[in-house]
Amino acid sequence: MFKKVYLFYREGFSNMTIGKKLWIIILIKLFIMFAILKVFFFPNQLKQNFDNDADRGDHVTNQLIERSK
């Protein structure tokens, strides 16, 4: 079954003409969104403000408890 699925997709992708360019554009956009934008717009605040995992865990727990009240 897995071989049939693999052969189906392999044949479909090998016969593409415009689709290959579209997939390249999609992969470039995904790389930009997840690799580049994440670094600049979503920095890891917990690693910058706390030294170890225990302090980070305590902070997250306290924030969850305070916000649920």
Predicted model as a PDB file, atoms N, CA, C, CB and O in Angstrom, pLDDT in the B-factor column:
MODEL        1                                                                  
ATOM      1  N   MET A   1       0.830  -1.196   0.000  1.00 89.00           N  
ATOM      2  CA  MET A   1       0.000   0.000   0.000  1.00 89.00           C  
ATOM      3  C   MET A   1       0.875   1.261   0.000  1.00 89.00           C  
ATOM      4  CB  MET A   1      -0.945  -0.002   1.220  1.00 89.00           C  
ATOM      5  O   MET A   1       0.626   2.194  -0.763  1.00 89.00           O  
ATOM      6  N   PHE A   2       1.903   1.281   0.863  1.00 92.00           N  
ATOM      7  CA  PHE A   2       2.768   2.453   0.931  1.00 92.00           C  
ATOM      8  C   PHE A   2       3.536   2.642  -0.379  1.00 92.00           C  
ATOM      9  CB  PHE A   2       3.747   2.326   2.107  1.00 92.00           C  
ATOM     10  O   PHE A   2       3.776   3.767  -0.818  1.00 92.00           O  
ATOM     11  N   LYS A   3       3.911   1.529  -0.988  1.00 93.00           N  
ATOM     12  CA  LYS A   3       4.635   1.614  -2.255  1.00 93.00           C  
ATOM     13  C   LYS A   3       3.751   2.213  -3.345  1.00 93.00           C  
ATOM     14  CB  LYS A   3       5.135   0.225  -2.683  1.00 93.00           C  
ATOM     15  O   LYS A   3       4.216   3.011  -4.159  1.00 93.00           O  
ATOM     16  N   LYS A   4       2.470   1.825  -3.357  1.00 93.00           N  
ATOM     17  CA  LYS A   4       1.542   2.368  -4.350  1.00 93.00           C  
ATOM     18  C   LYS A   4       1.352   3.870  -4.155  1.00 93.00           C  
ATOM     19  CB  LYS A   4       0.188   1.649  -4.267  1.00 93.00           C  
ATOM     20  O   LYS A   4       1.312   4.625  -5.127  1.00 93.00           O  
ATOM     21  N   VAL A   5       1.234   4.301  -2.902  1.00 93.00           N  
ATOM     22  CA  VAL A   5       1.072   5.728  -2.618  1.00 93.00           C  
ATOM     23  C   VAL A   5       2.324   6.486  -3.037  1.00 93.00           C  
ATOM     24  CB  VAL A   5       0.777   5.960  -1.118  1.00 93.00           C  
ATOM     25  O   VAL A   5       2.236   7.549  -3.651  1.00 93.00           O  
ATOM     26  N   TYR A   6       3.486   5.940  -2.706  1.00 92.00           N  
ATOM     27  CA  TYR A   6       4.744   6.582  -3.073  1.00 92.00           C  
ATOM     28  C   TYR A   6       4.869   6.699  -4.593  1.00 92.00           C  
ATOM     29  CB  TYR A   6       5.936   5.795  -2.498  1.00 92.00           C  
ATOM     30  O   TYR A   6       5.220   7.761  -5.108  1.00 92.00           O  
ATOM     31  N   LEU A   7       4.582   5.614  -5.308  1.00 91.00           N  
ATOM     32  CA  LEU A   7       4.680   5.644  -6.767  1.00 91.00           C  
ATOM     33  C   LEU A   7       3.686   6.625  -7.377  1.00 91.00           C  
ATOM     34  CB  LEU A   7       4.450   4.250  -7.338  1.00 91.00           C  
ATOM     35  O   LEU A   7       3.992   7.289  -8.367  1.00 91.00           O  
ATOM     36  N   PHE A   8       2.497   6.715  -6.788  1.00 91.00           N  
ATOM     37  CA  PHE A   8       1.482   7.655  -7.264  1.00 91.00           C  
ATOM     38  C   PHE A   8       1.989   9.096  -7.175  1.00 91.00           C  
ATOM     39  CB  PHE A   8       0.184   7.498  -6.452  1.00 91.00           C  
ATOM     40  O   PHE A   8       1.886   9.856  -8.137  1.00 91.00           O  
ATOM     41  N   TYR A   9       2.536   9.466  -6.013  1.00 85.00           N  
ATOM     42  CA  TYR A   9       3.028  10.834  -5.844  1.00 85.00           C  
ATOM     43  C   TYR A   9       4.293  11.089  -6.656  1.00 85.00           C  
ATOM     44  CB  TYR A   9       3.297  11.115  -4.374  1.00 85.00           C  
ATOM     45  O   TYR A   9       4.472  12.179  -7.200  1.00 85.00           O  
ATOM     46  N   ARG A  10       5.159  10.104  -6.739  1.00 85.00           N  
ATOM     47  CA  ARG A  10       6.390  10.278  -7.522  1.00 85.00           C  
ATOM     48  C   ARG A  10       6.066  10.529  -8.986  1.00 85.00           C  
ATOM     49  CB  ARG A  10       7.297   9.043  -7.387  1.00 85.00           C  
ATOM     50  O   ARG A  10       6.663  11.403  -9.615  1.00 85.00           O  
ATOM     51  N   GLU A  11       5.133   9.774  -9.527  1.00 86.00           N  
ATOM     52  CA  GLU A  11       4.732   9.962 -10.918  1.00 86.00           C  
ATOM     53  C   GLU A  11       4.074  11.330 -11.112  1.00 86.00           C  
ATOM     54  CB  GLU A  11       3.773   8.842 -11.356  1.00 86.00           C  
ATOM     55  O   GLU A  11       4.324  12.008 -12.109  1.00 86.00           O  
ATOM     56  N   GLY A  12       3.238  11.730 -10.161  1.00 83.00           N  
ATOM     57  CA  GLY A  12       2.564  13.018 -10.261  1.00 83.00           C  
ATOM     58  C   GLY A  12       3.535  14.186 -10.218  1.00 83.00           C  
ATOM     59  O   GLY A  12       3.408  15.129 -11.000  1.00 83.00           O  
ATOM     60  N   PHE A  13       4.500  14.130  -9.312  1.00 81.00           N  
ATOM     61  CA  PHE A  13       5.462  15.230  -9.206  1.00 81.00           C  
ATOM     62  C   PHE A  13       6.440  15.237 -10.378  1.00 81.00           C  
ATOM     63  CB  PHE A  13       6.230  15.133  -7.890  1.00 81.00           C  
ATOM     64  O   PHE A  13       6.899  16.305 -10.782  1.00 81.00           O  
ATOM     65  N   SER A  14       6.762  14.091 -10.922  1.00 81.00           N  
ATOM     66  CA  SER A  14       7.719  14.075 -12.038  1.00 81.00           C  
ATOM     67  C   SER A  14       7.095  14.614 -13.316  1.00 81.00           C  
ATOM     68  CB  SER A  14       8.238  12.655 -12.275  1.00 81.00           C  
ATOM     69  O   SER A  14       7.819  15.090 -14.190  1.00 81.00           O  
ATOM     70  N   ASN A  15       5.774  14.555 -13.454  1.00 80.00           N  
ATOM     71  CA  ASN A  15       5.109  15.050 -14.659  1.00 80.00           C  
ATOM     72  C   ASN A  15       4.682  16.513 -14.553  1.00 80.00           C  
ATOM     73  CB  ASN A  15       3.903  14.199 -14.957  1.00 80.00           C  
ATOM     74  O   ASN A  15       4.099  17.054 -15.493  1.00 80.00           O  
ATOM     75  N   MET A  16       4.961  17.150 -13.438  1.00 81.00           N  
ATOM     76  CA  MET A  16       4.560  18.551 -13.264  1.00 81.00           C  
ATOM     77  C   MET A  16       5.434  19.487 -14.089  1.00 81.00           C  
ATOM     78  CB  MET A  16       4.628  18.945 -11.787  1.00 81.00           C  
ATOM     79  O   MET A  16       6.612  19.213 -14.317  1.00 81.00           O  
ATOM     80  N   THR A  17       4.847  20.587 -14.530  1.00 80.00           N  
ATOM     81  CA  THR A  17       5.644  21.624 -15.188  1.00 80.00           C  
ATOM     82  C   THR A  17       5.565  22.909 -14.373  1.00 80.00           C  
ATOM     83  CB  THR A  17       5.153  21.866 -16.645  1.00 80.00           C  
ATOM     84  O   THR A  17       6.578  23.359 -13.836  1.00 80.00           O  
ATOM     85  N   ILE A  18       4.392  23.499 -14.272  1.00 84.00           N  
ATOM     86  CA  ILE A  18       4.222  24.719 -13.482  1.00 84.00           C  
ATOM     87  C   ILE A  18       4.209  24.389 -11.988  1.00 84.00           C  
ATOM     88  CB  ILE A  18       2.917  25.448 -13.882  1.00 84.00           C  
ATOM     89  O   ILE A  18       4.625  25.203 -11.164  1.00 84.00           O  
ATOM     90  N   GLY A  19       3.739  23.212 -11.651  1.00 81.00           N  
ATOM     91  CA  GLY A  19       3.633  22.819 -10.252  1.00 81.00           C  
ATOM     92  C   GLY A  19       4.957  22.827  -9.515  1.00 81.00           C  
ATOM     93  O   GLY A  19       5.004  23.155  -8.330  1.00 81.00           O  
ATOM     94  N   LYS A  20       6.034  22.469 -10.200  1.00 80.00           N  
ATOM     95  CA  LYS A  20       7.349  22.466  -9.547  1.00 80.00           C  
ATOM     96  C   LYS A  20       7.733  23.872  -9.101  1.00 80.00           C  
ATOM     97  CB  LYS A  20       8.426  21.899 -10.495  1.00 80.00           C  
ATOM     98  O   LYS A  20       8.258  24.057  -8.003  1.00 80.00           O  
ATOM     99  N   LYS A  21       7.476  24.849  -9.939  1.00 87.00           N  
ATOM    100  CA  LYS A  21       7.794  26.235  -9.576  1.00 87.00           C  
ATOM    101  C   LYS A  21       6.934  26.697  -8.406  1.00 87.00           C  
ATOM    102  CB  LYS A  21       7.592  27.172 -10.782  1.00 87.00           C  
ATOM    103  O   LYS A  21       7.411  27.399  -7.514  1.00 87.00           O  
ATOM    104  N   LEU A  22       5.668  26.299  -8.415  1.00 88.00           N  
ATOM    105  CA  LEU A  22       4.784  26.676  -7.317  1.00 88.00           C  
ATOM    106  C   LEU A  22       5.232  26.045  -6.008  1.00 88.00           C  
ATOM    107  CB  LEU A  22       3.348  26.270  -7.627  1.00 88.00           C  
ATOM    108  O   LEU A  22       5.203  26.698  -4.966  1.00 88.00           O  
ATOM    109  N   TRP A  23       5.649  24.771  -6.050  1.00 86.00           N  
ATOM    110  CA  TRP A  23       6.132  24.117  -4.834  1.00 86.00           C  
ATOM    111  C   TRP A  23       7.411  24.781  -4.324  1.00 86.00           C  
ATOM    112  CB  TRP A  23       6.379  22.623  -5.095  1.00 86.00           C  
ATOM    113  O   TRP A  23       7.608  24.894  -3.114  1.00 86.00           O  
ATOM    114  N   ILE A  24       8.265  25.213  -5.218  1.00 90.00           N  
ATOM    115  CA  ILE A  24       9.485  25.912  -4.795  1.00 90.00           C  
ATOM    116  C   ILE A  24       9.113  27.223  -4.100  1.00 90.00           C  
ATOM    117  CB  ILE A  24      10.420  26.186  -6.014  1.00 90.00           C  
ATOM    118  O   ILE A  24       9.696  27.564  -3.071  1.00 90.00           O  
ATOM    119  N   ILE A  25       8.153  27.953  -4.654  1.00 93.00           N  
ATOM    120  CA  ILE A  25       7.701  29.206  -4.025  1.00 93.00           C  
ATOM    121  C   ILE A  25       7.100  28.931  -2.656  1.00 93.00           C  
ATOM    122  CB  ILE A  25       6.669  29.924  -4.920  1.00 93.00           C  
ATOM    123  O   ILE A  25       7.368  29.667  -1.706  1.00 93.00           O  
ATOM    124  N   ILE A  26       6.290  27.880  -2.539  1.00 92.00           N  
ATOM    125  CA  ILE A  26       5.681  27.531  -1.254  1.00 92.00           C  
ATOM    126  C   ILE A  26       6.747  27.181  -0.232  1.00 92.00           C  
ATOM    127  CB  ILE A  26       4.704  26.361  -1.418  1.00 92.00           C  
ATOM    128  O   ILE A  26       6.671  27.630   0.912  1.00 92.00           O  
ATOM    129  N   LEU A  27       7.742  26.387  -0.619  1.00 93.00           N  
ATOM    130  CA  LEU A  27       8.802  26.003   0.323  1.00 93.00           C  
ATOM    131  C   LEU A  27       9.643  27.201   0.751  1.00 93.00           C  
ATOM    132  CB  LEU A  27       9.703  24.941  -0.302  1.00 93.00           C  
ATOM    133  O   LEU A  27      10.054  27.284   1.908  1.00 93.00           O  
ATOM    134  N   ILE A  28       9.900  28.117  -0.157  1.00 95.00           N  
ATOM    135  CA  ILE A  28      10.649  29.333   0.198  1.00 95.00           C  
ATOM    136  C   ILE A  28       9.854  30.175   1.184  1.00 95.00           C  
ATOM    137  CB  ILE A  28      10.981  30.165  -1.064  1.00 95.00           C  
ATOM    138  O   ILE A  28      10.415  30.700   2.146  1.00 95.00           O  
ATOM    139  N   LYS A  29       8.543  30.309   0.952  1.00 94.00           N  
ATOM    140  CA  LYS A  29       7.708  31.080   1.881  1.00 94.00           C  
ATOM    141  C   LYS A  29       7.676  30.432   3.258  1.00 94.00           C  
ATOM    142  CB  LYS A  29       6.283  31.216   1.335  1.00 94.00           C  
ATOM    143  O   LYS A  29       7.763  31.128   4.269  1.00 94.00           O  
ATOM    144  N   LEU A  30       7.552  29.109   3.311  1.00 93.00           N  
ATOM    145  CA  LEU A  30       7.546  28.419   4.602  1.00 93.00           C  
ATOM    146  C   LEU A  30       8.868  28.608   5.333  1.00 93.00           C  
ATOM    147  CB  LEU A  30       7.264  26.928   4.408  1.00 93.00           C  
ATOM    148  O   LEU A  30       8.888  28.816   6.546  1.00 93.00           O  
ATOM    149  N   PHE A  31       9.974  28.534   4.594  1.00 92.00           N  
ATOM    150  CA  PHE A  31      11.274  28.762   5.214  1.00 92.00           C  
ATOM    151  C   PHE A  31      11.361  30.164   5.793  1.00 92.00           C  
ATOM    152  CB  PHE A  31      12.395  28.541   4.204  1.00 92.00           C  
ATOM    153  O   PHE A  31      11.835  30.347   6.915  1.00 92.00           O  
ATOM    154  N   ILE A  32      10.909  31.148   5.039  1.00 90.00           N  
ATOM    155  CA  ILE A  32      10.945  32.526   5.527  1.00 90.00           C  
ATOM    156  C   ILE A  32      10.082  32.678   6.767  1.00 90.00           C  
ATOM    157  CB  ILE A  32      10.479  33.498   4.438  1.00 90.00           C  
ATOM    158  O   ILE A  32      10.499  33.309   7.739  1.00 90.00           O  
ATOM    159  N   MET A  33       8.882  32.107   6.745  1.00 89.00           N  
ATOM    160  CA  MET A  33       7.979  32.270   7.891  1.00 89.00           C  
ATOM    161  C   MET A  33       8.517  31.598   9.146  1.00 89.00           C  
ATOM    162  CB  MET A  33       6.608  31.706   7.561  1.00 89.00           C  
ATOM    163  O   MET A  33       8.494  32.193  10.223  1.00 89.00           O  
ATOM    164  N   PHE A  34       8.999  30.368   9.020  1.00 88.00           N  
ATOM    165  CA  PHE A  34       9.367  29.620  10.213  1.00 88.00           C  
ATOM    166  C   PHE A  34      10.803  29.833  10.651  1.00 88.00           C  
ATOM    167  CB  PHE A  34       9.140  28.175   9.981  1.00 88.00           C  
ATOM    168  O   PHE A  34      11.082  29.758  11.847  1.00 88.00           O  
ATOM    169  N   ALA A  35      11.704  30.091   9.757  1.00 87.00           N  
ATOM    170  CA  ALA A  35      13.106  30.226  10.144  1.00 87.00           C  
ATOM    171  C   ALA A  35      13.489  31.670  10.412  1.00 87.00           C  
ATOM    172  CB  ALA A  35      14.000  29.655   9.069  1.00 87.00           C  
ATOM    173  O   ALA A  35      14.113  31.963  11.431  1.00 87.00           O  
ATOM    174  N   ILE A  36      13.132  32.557   9.533  1.00 85.00           N  
ATOM    175  CA  ILE A  36      13.605  33.936   9.647  1.00 85.00           C  
ATOM    176  C   ILE A  36      12.705  34.776  10.539  1.00 85.00           C  
ATOM    177  CB  ILE A  36      13.700  34.570   8.275  1.00 85.00           C  
ATOM    178  O   ILE A  36      13.195  35.438  11.454  1.00 85.00           O  
ATOM    179  N   LEU A  37      11.402  34.764  10.292  1.00 84.00           N  
ATOM    180  CA  LEU A  37      10.500  35.607  11.070  1.00 84.00           C  
ATOM    181  C   LEU A  37      10.441  35.189  12.538  1.00 84.00           C  
ATOM    182  CB  LEU A  37       9.110  35.566  10.470  1.00 84.00           C  
ATOM    183  O   LEU A  37      10.303  36.035  13.421  1.00 84.00           O  
ATOM    184  N   LYS A  38      10.544  33.886  12.798  1.00 82.00           N  
ATOM    185  CA  LYS A  38      10.496  33.418  14.182  1.00 82.00           C  
ATOM    186  C   LYS A  38      11.665  33.981  14.993  1.00 82.00           C  
ATOM    187  CB  LYS A  38      10.514  31.881  14.227  1.00 82.00           C  
ATOM    188  O   LYS A  38      11.498  34.350  16.155  1.00 82.00           O  
ATOM    189  N   VAL A  39      12.812  34.045  14.393  1.00 80.00           N  
ATOM    190  CA  VAL A  39      13.999  34.537  15.095  1.00 80.00           C  
ATOM    191  C   VAL A  39      13.848  36.008  15.466  1.00 80.00           C  
ATOM    192  CB  VAL A  39      15.250  34.340  14.234  1.00 80.00           C  
ATOM    193  O   VAL A  39      14.216  36.409  16.570  1.00 80.00           O  
ATOM    194  N   PHE A  40      13.308  36.815  14.553  1.00 82.00           N  
ATOM    195  CA  PHE A  40      13.256  38.252  14.791  1.00 82.00           C  
ATOM    196  C   PHE A  40      12.016  38.710  15.550  1.00 82.00           C  
ATOM    197  CB  PHE A  40      13.325  38.969  13.492  1.00 82.00           C  
ATOM    198  O   PHE A  40      12.100  39.650  16.341  1.00 82.00           O  
ATOM    199  N   PHE A  41      10.875  38.077  15.334  1.00 82.00           N  
ATOM    200  CA  PHE A  41       9.641  38.565  15.932  1.00 82.00           C  
ATOM    201  C   PHE A  41       9.177  37.774  17.146  1.00 82.00           C  
ATOM    202  CB  PHE A  41       8.570  38.560  14.914  1.00 82.00           C  
ATOM    203  O   PHE A  41       8.338  38.257  17.906  1.00 82.00           O  
ATOM    204  N   PHE A  42       9.701  36.573  17.346  1.00 80.00           N  
ATOM    205  CA  PHE A  42       9.279  35.750  18.470  1.00 80.00           C  
ATOM    206  C   PHE A  42      10.488  35.223  19.239  1.00 80.00           C  
ATOM    207  CB  PHE A  42       8.409  34.586  17.983  1.00 80.00           C  
ATOM    208  O   PHE A  42      10.741  34.018  19.226  1.00 80.00           O  
ATOM    209  N   PRO A  43      11.231  36.086  19.901  1.00 75.00           N  
ATOM    210  CA  PRO A  43      12.395  35.613  20.655  1.00 75.00           C  
ATOM    211  C   PRO A  43      11.951  34.817  21.880  1.00 75.00           C  
ATOM    212  CB  PRO A  43      13.284  36.800  21.082  1.00 75.00           C  
ATOM    213  O   PRO A  43      10.835  34.990  22.370  1.00 75.00           O  
ATOM    214  N   ASN A  44      12.813  33.964  22.360  1.00 79.00           N  
ATOM    215  CA  ASN A  44      12.503  33.121  23.506  1.00 79.00           C  
ATOM    216  C   ASN A  44      12.728  33.935  24.791  1.00 79.00           C  
ATOM    217  CB  ASN A  44      13.381  31.818  23.497  1.00 79.00           C  
ATOM    218  O   ASN A  44      13.849  34.017  25.294  1.00 79.00           O  
ATOM    219  N   GLN A  45      11.665  34.525  25.304  1.00 79.00           N  
ATOM    220  CA  GLN A  45      11.756  35.392  26.480  1.00 79.00           C  
ATOM    221  C   GLN A  45      12.136  34.619  27.736  1.00 79.00           C  
ATOM    222  CB  GLN A  45      10.438  36.108  26.701  1.00 79.00           C  
ATOM    223  O   GLN A  45      12.829  35.156  28.601  1.00 79.00           O  
ATOM    224  N   LEU A  46      11.700  33.383  27.850  1.00 82.00           N  
ATOM    225  CA  LEU A  46      11.997  32.614  29.059  1.00 82.00           C  
ATOM    226  C   LEU A  46      13.484  32.339  29.194  1.00 82.00           C  
ATOM    227  CB  LEU A  46      11.228  31.300  29.053  1.00 82.00           C  
ATOM    228  O   LEU A  46      14.021  32.412  30.299  1.00 82.00           O  
ATOM    229  N   LYS A  47      14.166  32.024  28.094  1.00 80.00           N  
ATOM    230  CA  LYS A  47      15.608  31.755  28.179  1.00 80.00           C  
ATOM    231  C   LYS A  47      16.395  33.016  28.496  1.00 80.00           C  
ATOM    232  CB  LYS A  47      16.114  31.147  26.874  1.00 80.00           C  
ATOM    233  O   LYS A  47      17.459  32.950  29.112  1.00 80.00           O  
ATOM    234  N   GLN A  48      15.876  34.163  28.077  1.00 79.00           N  
ATOM    235  CA  GLN A  48      16.582  35.408  28.343  1.00 79.00           C  
ATOM    236  C   GLN A  48      16.410  35.863  29.787  1.00 79.00           C  
ATOM    237  CB  GLN A  48      16.099  36.491  27.401  1.00 79.00           C  
ATOM    238  O   GLN A  48      17.310  36.485  30.352  1.00 79.00           O  
ATOM    239  N   ASN A  49      15.252  35.554  30.393  1.00 85.00           N  
ATOM    240  CA  ASN A  49      14.953  36.090  31.715  1.00 85.00           C  
ATOM    241  C   ASN A  49      15.228  35.117  32.858  1.00 85.00           C  
ATOM    242  CB  ASN A  49      13.528  36.510  31.764  1.00 85.00           C  
ATOM    243  O   ASN A  49      15.339  35.545  34.007  1.00 85.00           O  
ATOM    244  N   PHE A  50      15.340  33.817  32.571  1.00 88.00           N  
ATOM    245  CA  PHE A  50      15.522  32.824  33.633  1.00 88.00           C  
ATOM    246  C   PHE A  50      16.714  31.938  33.313  1.00 88.00           C  
ATOM    247  CB  PHE A  50      14.245  31.967  33.814  1.00 88.00           C  
ATOM    248  O   PHE A  50      16.994  31.635  32.153  1.00 88.00           O  
ATOM    249  N   ASP A  51      17.421  31.526  34.385  1.00 87.00           N  
ATOM    250  CA  ASP A  51      18.662  30.779  34.200  1.00 87.00           C  
ATOM    251  C   ASP A  51      18.466  29.287  33.977  1.00 87.00           C  
ATOM    252  CB  ASP A  51      19.536  30.979  35.379  1.00 87.00           C  
ATOM    253  O   ASP A  51      19.189  28.680  33.186  1.00 87.00           O  
ATOM    254  N   ASN A  52      17.487  28.680  34.673  1.00 90.00           N  
ATOM    255  CA  ASN A  52      17.346  27.230  34.564  1.00 90.00           C  
ATOM    256  C   ASN A  52      15.893  26.832  34.305  1.00 90.00           C  
ATOM    257  CB  ASN A  52      17.858  26.550  35.837  1.00 90.00           C  
ATOM    258  O   ASN A  52      14.989  27.667  34.341  1.00 90.00           O  
ATOM    259  N   ASP A  53      15.691  25.545  34.043  1.00 91.00           N  
ATOM    260  CA  ASP A  53      14.366  25.042  33.693  1.00 91.00           C  
ATOM    261  C   ASP A  53      13.386  25.135  34.855  1.00 91.00           C  
ATOM    262  CB  ASP A  53      14.465  23.609  33.225  1.00 91.00           C  
ATOM    263  O   ASP A  53      12.192  25.347  34.640  1.00 91.00           O  
ATOM    264  N   ALA A  54      13.867  24.982  36.068  1.00 92.00           N  
ATOM    265  CA  ALA A  54      12.976  25.040  37.231  1.00 92.00           C  
ATOM    266  C   ALA A  54      12.366  26.437  37.369  1.00 92.00           C  
ATOM    267  CB  ALA A  54      13.743  24.660  38.523  1.00 92.00           C  
ATOM    268  O   ALA A  54      11.169  26.570  37.624  1.00 92.00           O  
ATOM    269  N   ASP A  55      13.176  27.465  37.202  1.00 91.00           N  
ATOM    270  CA  ASP A  55      12.667  28.841  37.283  1.00 91.00           C  
ATOM    271  C   ASP A  55      11.681  29.134  36.152  1.00 91.00           C  
ATOM    272  CB  ASP A  55      13.831  29.846  37.236  1.00 91.00           C  
ATOM    273  O   ASP A  55      10.663  29.795  36.357  1.00 91.00           O  
ATOM    274  N   ARG A  56      11.993  28.638  34.974  1.00 91.00           N  
ATOM    275  CA  ARG A  56      11.073  28.837  33.837  1.00 91.00           C  
ATOM    276  C   ARG A  56       9.744  28.148  34.094  1.00 91.00           C  
ATOM    277  CB  ARG A  56      11.695  28.304  32.529  1.00 91.00           C  
ATOM    278  O   ARG A  56       8.682  28.718  33.840  1.00 91.00           O  
ATOM    279  N   GLY A  57       9.803  26.915  34.602  1.00 92.00           N  
ATOM    280  CA  GLY A  57       8.579  26.168  34.893  1.00 92.00           C  
ATOM    281  C   GLY A  57       7.740  26.839  35.961  1.00 92.00           C  
ATOM    282  O   GLY A  57       6.517  26.902  35.839  1.00 92.00           O  
ATOM    283  N   ASP A  58       8.380  27.340  37.006  1.00 93.00           N  
ATOM    284  CA  ASP A  58       7.654  28.053  38.068  1.00 93.00           C  
ATOM    285  C   ASP A  58       6.980  29.306  37.528  1.00 93.00           C  
ATOM    286  CB  ASP A  58       8.608  28.427  39.214  1.00 93.00           C  
ATOM    287  O   ASP A  58       5.835  29.597  37.874  1.00 93.00           O  
ATOM    288  N   HIS A  59       7.672  30.035  36.697  1.00 91.00           N  
ATOM    289  CA  HIS A  59       7.094  31.253  36.127  1.00 91.00           C  
ATOM    290  C   HIS A  59       5.865  30.930  35.273  1.00 91.00           C  
ATOM    291  CB  HIS A  59       8.145  31.999  35.283  1.00 91.00           C  
ATOM    292  O   HIS A  59       4.832  31.588  35.397  1.00 91.00           O  
ATOM    293  N   VAL A  60       5.974  29.925  34.414  1.00 91.00           N  
ATOM    294  CA  VAL A  60       4.849  29.550  33.555  1.00 91.00           C  
ATOM    295  C   VAL A  60       3.677  29.072  34.400  1.00 91.00           C  
ATOM    296  CB  VAL A  60       5.268  28.456  32.554  1.00 91.00           C  
ATOM    297  O   VAL A  60       2.533  29.434  34.122  1.00 91.00           O  
ATOM    298  N   THR A  61       3.935  28.267  35.422  1.00 93.00           N  
ATOM    299  CA  THR A  61       2.877  27.776  36.293  1.00 93.00           C  
ATOM    300  C   THR A  61       2.174  28.931  36.998  1.00 93.00           C  
ATOM    301  CB  THR A  61       3.445  26.796  37.320  1.00 93.00           C  
ATOM    302  O   THR A  61       0.946  28.971  37.058  1.00 93.00           O  
ATOM    303  N   ASN A  62       2.945  29.857  37.522  1.00 92.00           N  
ATOM    304  CA  ASN A  62       2.360  30.994  38.211  1.00 92.00           C  
ATOM    305  C   ASN A  62       1.522  31.860  37.247  1.00 92.00           C  
ATOM    306  CB  ASN A  62       3.467  31.837  38.864  1.00 92.00           C  
ATOM    307  O   ASN A  62       0.452  32.336  37.624  1.00 92.00           O  
ATOM    308  N   GLN A  63       1.991  32.061  36.038  1.00 91.00           N  
ATOM    309  CA  GLN A  63       1.248  32.840  35.067  1.00 91.00           C  
ATOM    310  C   GLN A  63      -0.065  32.161  34.685  1.00 91.00           C  
ATOM    311  CB  GLN A  63       2.094  33.072  33.833  1.00 91.00           C  
ATOM    312  O   GLN A  63      -1.086  32.831  34.530  1.00 91.00           O  
ATOM    313  N   LEU A  64      -0.046  30.854  34.534  1.00 93.00           N  
ATOM    314  CA  LEU A  64      -1.270  30.113  34.196  1.00 93.00           C  
ATOM    315  C   LEU A  64      -2.288  30.175  35.339  1.00 93.00           C  
ATOM    316  CB  LEU A  64      -0.934  28.641  33.869  1.00 93.00           C  
ATOM    317  O   LEU A  64      -3.488  30.312  35.103  1.00 93.00           O  
ATOM    318  N   ILE A  65      -1.801  30.074  36.569  1.00 92.00           N  
ATOM    319  CA  ILE A  65      -2.705  30.116  37.721  1.00 92.00           C  
ATOM    320  C   ILE A  65      -3.297  31.511  37.882  1.00 92.00           C  
ATOM    321  CB  ILE A  65      -1.965  29.698  39.008  1.00 92.00           C  
ATOM    322  O   ILE A  65      -4.497  31.654  38.121  1.00 92.00           O  
ATOM    323  N   GLU A  66      -2.451  32.553  37.752  1.00 89.00           N  
ATOM    324  CA  GLU A  66      -2.947  33.921  37.902  1.00 89.00           C  
ATOM    325  C   GLU A  66      -3.949  34.297  36.830  1.00 89.00           C  
ATOM    326  CB  GLU A  66      -1.800  34.891  37.876  1.00 89.00           C  
ATOM    327  O   GLU A  66      -4.921  34.994  37.122  1.00 89.00           O  
ATOM    328  N   ARG A  67      -3.744  33.858  35.603  1.00 85.00           N  
ATOM    329  CA  ARG A  67      -4.640  34.213  34.509  1.00 85.00           C  
ATOM    330  C   ARG A  67      -5.943  33.438  34.554  1.00 85.00           C  
ATOM    331  CB  ARG A  67      -3.959  33.979  33.189  1.00 85.00           C  
ATOM    332  O   ARG A  67      -6.935  33.869  33.965  1.00 85.00           O  
ATOM    333  N   SER A  68      -5.962  32.307  35.237  1.00 79.00           N  
ATOM    334  CA  SER A  68      -7.198  31.530  35.296  1.00 79.00           C  
ATOM    335  C   SER A  68      -8.129  32.015  36.398  1.00 79.00           C  
ATOM    336  CB  SER A  68      -6.882  30.065  35.504  1.00 79.00           C  
ATOM    337  O   SER A  68      -9.275  31.570  36.463  1.00 79.00           O  
ATOM    338  N   LYS A  69      -7.673  32.914  37.268  1.00 71.00           N  
ATOM    339  CA  LYS A  69      -8.511  33.415  38.361  1.00 71.00           C  
ATOM    340  C   LYS A  69      -9.514  34.424  37.873  1.00 71.00           C  
ATOM    341  CB  LYS A  69      -7.660  34.032  39.446  1.00 71.00           C  
ATOM    342  O   LYS A  69     -10.299  34.947  38.664  1.00 71.00           O  
TER     343      LYS A  69                                                      
ENDMDL                                                                          
END                                                                             
